[in-house]
Amino acid sequence: MHIRTFRAASLQDALEDIRRQMGDGASVLYTRQVREGWMGWLGKTSVEVTAGLRDDHDVPRHVHLTNQDAQSDQVAQSDQVAPAAVANRDVPQARHGYPLELQDLRSLLLFAGVDDIVADRWIESTYAFGVAMASGVEPGQWIDYLRQTVARGIRIAGPIHVPPRGRRVVALVGPTGVGKTTTIAKLAAGFRLEAKRSVALVTIDTFRIAAVQQLQAYAEIMDLPMEVVQNPEDMQPALERLGDVDLVLIDTAGRSPRSDTRIEQLRAMLRAAQPDETHLVLSATSSRDTIQNILDGFSAVRPTAAILSKLDESTQLACVLAAFEGRNLPISYMTTGQQVPDDIETADAESLVGDLLATHLTSGRIPQVSMLGRNAA
């Protein structure tokens, strides 16, 4: 194998250099992020990729699978792709047994921030789905099968349910900066202007004067009643003053998921409000670790659904959706911008997996460059 190292501003640029100089048969053996400058300080970040070019006899034979090929591969490599192998973390053999295009997708999942255990689970399920297809797998189809695999694992909550009679109380919680107040305004506008339901607003975000003023401005524009609540004892009297509205939306202050004191204060407010639904707002631009920390920290307030905000600012959702693996929390809404009330829609699995990986890396046919490992500097 001929081995060379490339350095570029992004992974995409590095892959293009590899394909241009080494051809489509090259494999990525190692990647890392490097920071230039003195001792890594005050320098720009780039990607360093080590690639290898296999000899002809080293190239895996089944880049394209027909149903007949798939059956023989399942028998010949059953010990390589079995679930037990993945469970035992003996996955390097299994990776070599996958078509190159599927290996590429696994590499892109890892680069996007997906945990290797989740990535292996997704790829294994995708491979099983592909080999079961009677028509075989054409080049470029593996990304569609991967999206279908991930979509099957996404739980969808549906929109807020406002019954014909009676009042529905819904609270939005989450960390600072994820767009809770704007999302409240979008929901209020949708139910007030489109569904023709009576809506009222409550804010307990008294830590930020600007937040109260922002929600008050929305309330005035839409002619909605609004209450400001500062402590749990004031919650029920405030709700009573709102009268017999169909929907009450409660805006809460941003909380750090690591602050037990602030989370407990939020729990006290929610106990007083007794919401029918509690939606946890998460930014789609967050890393997997950040989202997992938020999910863990806010589990104390028992959210019933999650709202993914800022989808317009995220190029890929793989790491976000990976963070929901094994969580009993469905997704209710997606927001795609700042416009009120337009940039919000009910969540659906197909839309979420449409941007599973960066479009500039997965549009058309996946480049035949395999990344077998990834390490950060």
GUMARPA-407590 format. One record per residue (C-alpha): residue in three letters; residue number from 1; x, y, z. Coordinates in steps of 0.5 Angstrom, whole numbers, plus 2048, in hexadecimal, padded with zeros to 3 digits. Last residue first. Example, Ala and Ser with C-alpha at 12.3 -4.5 7.8 and 13.67 -1.06 7.14 Angstrom:
# residues 2
['ser',2,[81B,7FE,80E]]
['ala',1,[819,7F7,810]]
# end
This chain:
# residues 377
['ala',377,[7F5,821,824]]
['ala',376,[7EF,81D,823]]
['asn',375,[7EF,816,820]]
['arg',374,[7EB,813,81B]]
['gly',373,[7EB,80C,818]]
['leu',372,[7EA,807,812]]
['met',371,[7E8,80D,80D]]
['ser',370,[7E6,80A,806]]
['val',369,[7E7,80E,800]]
['gln',368,[7E2,80C,7FA]]
['pro',367,[7DF,813,7FA]]
['ile',366,[7D7,812,7FC]]
['arg',365,[7D3,812,7F5]]
['gly',364,[7CE,818,7F5]]
['ser',363,[7CE,81D,7FB]]
['thr',362,[7D1,81A,801]]
['leu',361,[7D7,81F,802]]
['his',360,[7D4,825,800]]
['thr',359,[7CE,823,804]]
['ala',358,[7D1,823,80A]]
['leu',357,[7CE,81C,80E]]
['leu',356,[7C7,81B,810]]
['asp',355,[7C4,821,80D]]
['gly',354,[7BE,81D,80A]]
['val',353,[7BE,819,810]]
['leu',352,[7BA,81E,814]]
['ser',351,[7B5,81F,80E]]
['glu',350,[7B4,818,80E]]
['ala',349,[7B3,817,815]]
['asp',348,[7AD,81C,816]]
['ala',347,[7AD,822,81A]]
['thr',346,[7A7,827,81A]]
['glu',345,[7AA,82E,817]]
['ile',344,[7AD,834,819]]
['asp',343,[7B0,83A,815]]
['asp',342,[7A9,83E,813]]
['pro',341,[7A6,841,819]]
['val',340,[7AB,845,81A]]
['gln',339,[7B1,845,816]]
['gln',338,[7B7,843,81A]]
['gly',337,[7B9,83D,816]]
['thr',336,[7B8,835,815]]
['thr',335,[7B5,833,81B]]
['met',334,[7B3,82B,81C]]
['tyr',333,[7AD,829,821]]
['ser',332,[7AB,823,825]]
['ile',331,[7B1,81E,826]]
['pro',330,[7B0,818,82A]]
['leu',329,[7B4,817,830]]
['asn',328,[7B5,810,833]]
['arg',327,[7BC,810,832]]
['gly',326,[7C0,80A,82F]]
['glu',325,[7C3,80E,829]]
['phe',324,[7C1,815,82A]]
['ala',323,[7C8,817,82A]]
['ala',322,[7C9,814,823]]
['leu',321,[7C4,818,821]]
['val',320,[7C8,81F,822]]
['cys',319,[7CE,81B,820]]
['ala',318,[7CB,81A,819]]
['leu',317,[7C8,820,818]]
['gln',316,[7CC,824,813]]
['thr',315,[7CD,82A,810]]
['ser',314,[7CA,82E,816]]
['glu',313,[7C8,835,816]]
['asp',312,[7C1,834,812]]
['leu',311,[7C0,82F,817]]
['lys',310,[7C0,835,81D]]
['ser',309,[7BB,831,822]]
['leu',308,[7BA,82A,823]]
['ile',307,[7B4,829,828]]
['ala',306,[7B3,824,82D]]
['ala',305,[7AE,820,830]]
['thr',304,[7AB,81E,837]]
['pro',303,[7B0,821,83B]]
['arg',302,[7B1,81E,842]]
['val',301,[7B4,824,846]]
['ala',300,[7B9,820,848]]
['ser',299,[7BB,81E,841]]
['phe',298,[7BD,825,840]]
['gly',297,[7C5,823,842]]
['asp',296,[7C5,81C,83E]]
['leu',295,[7C2,81F,838]]
['ile',294,[7C6,825,839]]
['asn',293,[7CD,821,83A]]
['gln',292,[7CB,81D,834]]
['ile',291,[7CA,823,82F]]
['thr',290,[7D0,826,831]]
['asp',289,[7D4,81F,830]]
['arg',288,[7D1,81E,829]]
['ser',287,[7D3,825,827]]
['ser',286,[7CE,82B,827]]
['thr',285,[7CC,82E,820]]
['ala',284,[7C5,82B,820]]
['ser',283,[7C3,82F,826]]
['leu',282,[7BF,82C,82C]]
['val',281,[7B8,82E,82E]]
['leu',280,[7B5,829,834]]
['his',279,[7AE,829,833]]
['thr',278,[7A9,828,839]]
['glu',277,[7A2,826,838]]
['asp',276,[79C,826,83D]]
['pro',275,[79F,82B,841]]
['gln',274,[79E,82B,849]]
['ala',273,[7A0,833,84A]]
['ala',272,[7A2,832,851]]
['arg',271,[7A6,82C,850]]
['leu',270,[7A9,82F,84A]]
['met',269,[7AC,835,84E]]
['ala',268,[7AF,830,853]]
['arg',267,[7B2,82C,84E]]
['leu',266,[7B5,833,84B]]
['gln',265,[7B8,834,852]]
['glu',264,[7BB,82D,852]]
['ile',263,[7BE,82E,84B]]
['arg',262,[7C1,834,84E]]
['thr',261,[7C4,831,854]]
['asp',260,[7C6,82B,850]]
['ser',259,[7CA,82F,84C]]
['arg',258,[7CD,82A,847]]
['pro',257,[7C8,82B,842]]
['ser',256,[7C9,832,842]]
['arg',255,[7C2,836,841]]
['gly',254,[7BF,83B,83D]]
['ala',253,[7B9,83E,840]]
['thr',252,[7B2,83B,83E]]
['asp',251,[7AD,83D,839]]
['ile',250,[7A6,83A,83B]]
['leu',249,[7A1,839,835]]
['val',248,[799,839,838]]
['leu',247,[794,836,833]]
['asp',246,[78D,836,832]]
['val',245,[78B,83D,836]]
['asp',244,[786,83C,83C]]
['gly',243,[789,842,840]]
['leu',242,[790,845,840]]
['arg',241,[78F,847,848]]
['glu',240,[78F,840,84A]]
['leu',239,[796,83E,847]]
['ala',238,[799,844,84B]]
['pro',237,[795,842,851]]
['gln',236,[798,83B,850]]
['met',235,[79F,83D,84F]]
['asp',234,[7A0,843,854]]
['glu',233,[7A2,83E,85A]]
['pro',232,[7A8,83B,855]]
['asn',231,[7AC,841,854]]
['gln',230,[7AD,847,850]]
['val',229,[7A7,846,84B]]
['val',228,[7A6,84B,845]]
['glu',227,[79F,84A,842]]
['met',226,[79C,84B,83B]]
['pro',225,[796,84C,837]]
['leu',224,[797,84C,82F]]
['asp',223,[795,852,82A]]
['met',222,[79A,84F,825]]
['ile',221,[79E,855,825]]
['glu',220,[79E,856,82C]]
['ala',219,[79F,84F,82E]]
['tyr',218,[7A6,84F,82A]]
['ala',217,[7A8,855,82D]]
['gln',216,[7A7,853,834]]
['leu',215,[7AB,84C,832]]
['gln',214,[7B1,851,830]]
['gln',213,[7B0,855,836]]
['val',212,[7B0,84F,83B]]
['ala',211,[7B6,84D,837]]
['ala',210,[7BA,854,837]]
['ile',209,[7B9,854,83F]]
['arg',208,[7BD,84E,83F]]
['phe',207,[7BD,84A,846]]
['thr',206,[7B5,84B,846]]
['asp',205,[7B4,845,842]]
['ile',204,[7AE,842,845]]
['thr',203,[7AA,844,83F]]
['val',202,[7A2,843,83E]]
['leu',201,[79F,843,837]]
['ala',200,[797,843,835]]
['val',199,[794,83F,82F]]
['ser',198,[78D,83F,82C]]
['arg',197,[78D,83A,826]]
['lys',196,[78C,83D,81F]]
['ala',195,[790,837,81C]]
['glu',194,[794,83C,818]]
['leu',193,[794,842,81B]]
['arg',192,[794,840,823]]
['phe',191,[797,839,822]]
['gly',190,[79C,83B,81E]]
['ala',189,[79E,842,821]]
['ala',188,[79F,83E,828]]
['leu',187,[7A3,839,825]]
['lys',186,[7A7,83E,821]]
['ala',185,[7A8,842,827]]
['ile',184,[7AA,83D,82C]]
['thr',183,[7AF,83B,827]]
['thr',182,[7B2,842,827]]
['thr',181,[7B2,841,82F]]
['lys',180,[7B5,83B,82F]]
['gly',179,[7BB,83C,82A]]
['val',178,[7C1,838,82C]]
['gly',177,[7C5,83D,82F]]
['thr',176,[7C4,83B,836]]
['pro',175,[7C3,834,838]]
['gly',174,[7BC,831,838]]
['val',173,[7B5,831,83A]]
['leu',172,[7AE,832,836]]
['ala',171,[7A8,832,83A]]
['val',170,[7A1,830,838]]
['val',169,[79A,831,83B]]
['arg',168,[794,82E,837]]
['arg',167,[78D,831,839]]
['gly',166,[786,82D,839]]
['arg',165,[782,82C,833]]
['pro',164,[784,82A,82C]]
['pro',163,[78A,827,82E]]
['val',162,[791,82B,82C]]
['his',161,[796,825,82B]]
['ile',160,[79D,828,829]]
['pro',159,[7A0,825,823]]
['gly',158,[7A2,81E,822]]
['ala',157,[7A7,81A,826]]
['ile',156,[7AB,817,821]]
['arg',155,[7B0,812,824]]
['ile',154,[7B6,811,81F]]
['gly',153,[7B9,80A,81F]]
['arg',152,[7B6,808,818]]
['ala',151,[7B9,80F,815]]
['val',150,[7C0,80C,817]]
['thr',149,[7BF,806,812]]
['gln',148,[7BB,80A,80D]]
['arg',147,[7C1,80F,80D]]
['leu',146,[7C6,809,80C]]
['tyr',145,[7C2,806,806]]
['asp',144,[7C2,80D,803]]
['ile',143,[7CA,80E,804]]
['trp',142,[7CB,806,801]]
['gln',141,[7C7,808,7FB]]
['gly',140,[7CD,80C,7F8]]
['pro',139,[7D0,806,7F4]]
['glu',138,[7CA,801,7F2]]
['val',137,[7C8,7FC,7F8]]
['gly',136,[7C5,7F5,7F6]]
['ser',135,[7BE,7F4,7F3]]
['ala',134,[7BB,7EF,7F8]]
['met',133,[7BD,7F4,7FE]]
['ala',132,[7BF,7F0,804]]
['val',131,[7C7,7F2,803]]
['gly',130,[7C5,7F9,804]]
['phe',129,[7C1,7F8,80A]]
['ala',128,[7C7,7F4,80D]]
['tyr',127,[7CC,7F9,80B]]
['thr',126,[7C8,7FF,80E]]
['ser',125,[7C7,7FB,815]]
['glu',124,[7CE,7FA,815]]
['ile',123,[7CF,801,813]]
['trp',122,[7CB,804,818]]
['arg',121,[7CD,800,81E]]
['asp',120,[7D5,801,81C]]
['ala',119,[7D3,809,81C]]
['val',118,[7D0,808,823]]
['ile',117,[7D6,805,826]]
['asp',116,[7DA,80A,823]]
['asp',115,[7D7,810,826]]
['val',114,[7D5,814,820]]
['gly',113,[7D9,81B,820]]
['ala',112,[7D8,81D,818]]
['phe',111,[7DF,819,817]]
['leu',110,[7DC,813,81A]]
['leu',109,[7D6,813,815]]
['leu',108,[7DB,815,810]]
['ser',107,[7DF,80F,811]]
['arg',106,[7D9,80A,811]]
['leu',105,[7D7,80D,80B]]
['asp',104,[7DD,80C,807]]
['gln',103,[7DD,804,80A]]
['leu',102,[7D6,804,807]]
['glu',101,[7D9,806,800]]
['leu',100,[7DF,802,801]]
['pro',99,[7DA,7FC,801]]
['tyr',98,[7DA,7F8,808]]
['gly',97,[7DF,7F2,80A]]
['his',96,[7E4,7F7,80C]]
['arg',95,[7E0,7FA,811]]
['ala',94,[7DE,7F4,814]]
['gln',93,[7E6,7F2,815]]
['pro',92,[7E7,7F9,819]]
['val',91,[7E0,7F7,81D]]
['asp',90,[7E3,7F3,823]]
['arg',89,[7DF,7F7,828]]
['asn',88,[7DC,7F1,82B]]
['ala',87,[7D5,7F4,82A]]
['val',86,[7D7,7F5,823]]
['ala',85,[7DA,7EE,822]]
['ala',84,[7D3,7EB,825]]
['pro',83,[7CF,7EF,820]]
['ala',82,[7D2,7EB,81B]]
['val',81,[7D6,7EF,815]]
['gln',80,[7DC,7EB,815]]
['asp',79,[7DA,7E4,817]]
['ser',78,[7D5,7E4,812]]
['gln',77,[7DA,7E6,80D]]
['ala',76,[7DA,7E0,808]]
['val',75,[7D3,7DE,809]]
['gln',74,[7D0,7E5,809]]
['asp',73,[7D5,7E7,803]]
['ser',72,[7D2,7E1,7FF]]
['gln',71,[7CB,7E4,800]]
['ala',70,[7CD,7EB,7FF]]
['asp',69,[7D0,7E9,7F8]]
['gln',68,[7CA,7E5,7F6]]
['asn',67,[7C6,7EB,7F8]]
['thr',66,[7CA,7F0,7F4]]
['leu',65,[7D0,7F4,7F7]]
['his',64,[7D4,7F9,7F4]]
['val',63,[7DB,7FB,7F8]]
['his',62,[7DB,7F3,7F9]]
['arg',61,[7E3,7F1,7F7]]
['pro',60,[7E6,7F5,7FD]]
['val',59,[7ED,7F8,7FA]]
['asp',58,[7F3,7F4,7FD]]
['his',57,[7F5,7F1,7F6]]
['asp',56,[7F5,7F7,7F2]]
['asp',55,[7FA,7FA,7F7]]
['arg',54,[7F7,7FF,7FC]]
['leu',53,[7F9,807,7FC]]
['gly',52,[7F9,809,803]]
['ala',51,[7F7,810,806]]
['thr',50,[7F9,814,80C]]
['val',49,[7F5,81A,80D]]
['glu',48,[7F7,821,811]]
['val',47,[7F1,825,812]]
['ser',46,[7F2,82D,813]]
['thr',45,[7F1,832,819]]
['lys',44,[7F4,839,818]]
['gly',43,[7FA,83B,81D]]
['leu',42,[7F9,83F,823]]
['trp',41,[7FC,83A,828]]
['gly',40,[7FE,833,825]]
['met',39,[805,833,828]]
['trp',38,[807,839,824]]
['gly',37,[802,839,81E]]
['glu',36,[7FE,834,81A]]
['arg',35,[7F8,830,81E]]
['val',34,[7F7,828,81B]]
['gln',33,[7F1,824,81B]]
['arg',32,[7F2,81D,81A]]
['thr',31,[7F1,818,815]]
['tyr',30,[7F4,811,814]]
['leu',29,[7F3,80B,80E]]
['val',28,[7EF,80E,809]]
['ser',27,[7EF,80A,803]]
['ala',26,[7F1,80B,7FC]]
['gly',25,[7ED,807,7F6]]
['asp',24,[7EA,80E,7F3]]
['gly',23,[7F1,811,7F1]]
['met',22,[7F7,812,7F5]]
['gln',21,[7F9,81A,7F3]]
['arg',20,[7F2,81C,7F1]]
['arg',19,[7EE,817,7F6]]
['ile',18,[7F3,819,7FB]]
['asp',17,[7F2,821,7FA]]
['glu',16,[7EA,820,7FA]]
['leu',15,[7EA,81C,800]]
['ala',14,[7EF,822,804]]
['asp',13,[7EA,827,801]]
['gln',12,[7E4,824,804]]
['leu',11,[7E8,823,80B]]
['ser',10,[7E9,82A,80B]]
['ala',9,[7EF,82F,80B]]
['ala',8,[7F3,82A,808]]
['arg',7,[7F9,825,80A]]
['phe',6,[7FB,81F,806]]
['thr',5,[7FF,819,808]]
['arg',4,[801,814,804]]
['ile',3,[801,80C,804]]
['his',2,[802,807,7FE]]
['met',1,[800,800,800]]
# end
